Amino acid sequence: GTVDGSVIAAGSNVTIAGTITHDLTVASGNVVVSGRVDGSVRAAGGTVTISGPVGGDVVAAGGTVDVTAKVGRDAVVAGRTVTLGGGIGRRVLASAENLGLRGPVTGDVEANVDRLWLDGGSAIGGNLTYASDNAAALAPGAKVHGIIRHNPPLTGYPTGGGRVAFGLLGWLRAVVGFFVLGIVVIRLFPTISRVTVDAIRTAPWPCLGLGAALLAS
């Protein structure tokens, strides 16, 4: 089927097989996205598998993250083992113990990893910048059209380009945390959640200002 809008889902196992015309936000022990998402996908889980095409960004964190889908914009990913194979329309920002690239990336790849490998079908249109104790393994046929920069592992708070990846991945962890907290609040306190929704509907701008003030404090 088709959902004309955005979808927010949570559970022990979540499978998205249909079409979503806007964004998908999902948290689960096992996430499978095989349908088309015209917007962006934000996913967190023990295992995250995305095989359906994504028109926007993929922001994903998990023990295992496997993206074989074609992604229209950026891929921001974190996990123990991360594999990207369907083609990334812009750039990749990654933090992983093991990162494998199996398809084309139009822009730059920036990563903090233990081990990085590029399969023969991979091609990076921009620069490859990675921080690791180990040199990247490039299979025959793998291509990097820009500059390859191998930096020491990030320790503490990074500088330069690493600062960008560090900040985005920190933001990813915060978003996932707030999402999970929201699910817990809705489950435990449904009455309070309904009152909050009603307040936002009747006075959205004051609520937005209060939220911004709380985030800034």
Disulfide bonds with the S-S distance in Angstrom:
none
